[in-house]
């Protein structure tokens, strides 16, 4: 496939493209009946396997390993895992776009995700120190990268641009849905830590396996395999922002917004224990309740936003509004002095996340530099979602120390305010995007 550049955007060359406007850019036969259900189950299971450790069980396991340095252990595990995902996303995307085996382009990476989820859970269960816990976190993070590459790429593979809203909403909402479902399962078996670790991972394995069995994923003919050379190797980790400015703006906007997500996601359990004085044995219940509120708010507005966005043919106003609402919610959380008010703030965050997740993936699939081979570029875009999980824990100790006192040694208000500011900047950067309304 060749491309032509128009007003700085990378677009398919109409002289060589054989696809019409209503066909999936990948040229595939389209999805089977039940595609959205299978996609949703796999995406939610994948999110469960990755997020339950990050939100809950990693903190508990780290406290068992090093009670006095648990926050440092969590920061190390989360940062290293996120850095490995940073590499894995575009590499798996490039490999997926070029796969010509009988299993198809996306199915092998769903199967790999299932294997790595199982291995990561077993590693976390048996970890006895920071190094082994970090290794388990890395395996889980790479499994999440592999499965997510496949789950996002099947959307442009199998759906035309004006039909991507519901699928985008499903994959986007899989994050809060996976968190709340996984935390529900975890708190049902709490304080049995082995069950809290293994059950969410097992559901992630089942989701990937079942979707891989039902996915219509045709084999890529060898003569349609994208070319690959040394310049393409470097391009695995790079999209030229001068040639694809819309993609670059969307990437940076997502990076900033997910920095806010990481600020509250990784440190919520500590906030509840340190600021709101929840005892450790009750923190799983409190985290589950806050995640339930977030998810309920997202579920109310995300389906509406996805369908309305498809109907009116606009994406940018929804993404901008969502980022603004998300930032307001984080500001409210920054100054919460009671658990009910914190839940209200989380509800506002959930509203913003729901609208954002419903529309963002659909927006991104319309500005890909190479729509016929989307996995690599979607892998790069997923870095913007993952990198904050490394950046934020790395800078969080310095932010938490701002204005710290003996009575309040960790300033969570400063951390959440930082997240709100990055969310606001993310909203601003949507405006310059061209090529999509």
Buried (B, 14 or more C-beta within 10 A) or exposed (E): BEBEBEEBBBBBEEEEBEBEEEBBBBEBEBBEEEBBEBBBBBBBBBBBBBBBBBBBBBBBBBBEBBEEBBBBBBBBBBBBBBBBBBBBBBBBBBBBBBBEEEBBBBBBBBBBBBBBBBBBBBBBBEBEEBEBBBBBBBBBBBBBBBBBBBBBBBBBBBBBBEBBBBBBBBBBBBBBBBBBBBBBBBBEBBEEBEBBBBBBBBBBBBBBBBBBEBBBBEEBEEEEEBEEEEEEEEBBBEBBBEBBBBBBBBBBBBBBBBBBBBBBBBBBBBBBBBBBEBEBEEBBBBBBBBBBBBBBBBBEBBBEBBBBBBEEEBBBEBBBBBBBBBBBBBBBBBEBEEBEBBBBBBBBBBBBBBBBBBBBBBBBBBBBBBBBBBBBBBBBBBBBBBBBBBBBBBBBEEBBEEEEEEEEEBBBBBBBBBBBBBBBBBBEBBEEBEBBE
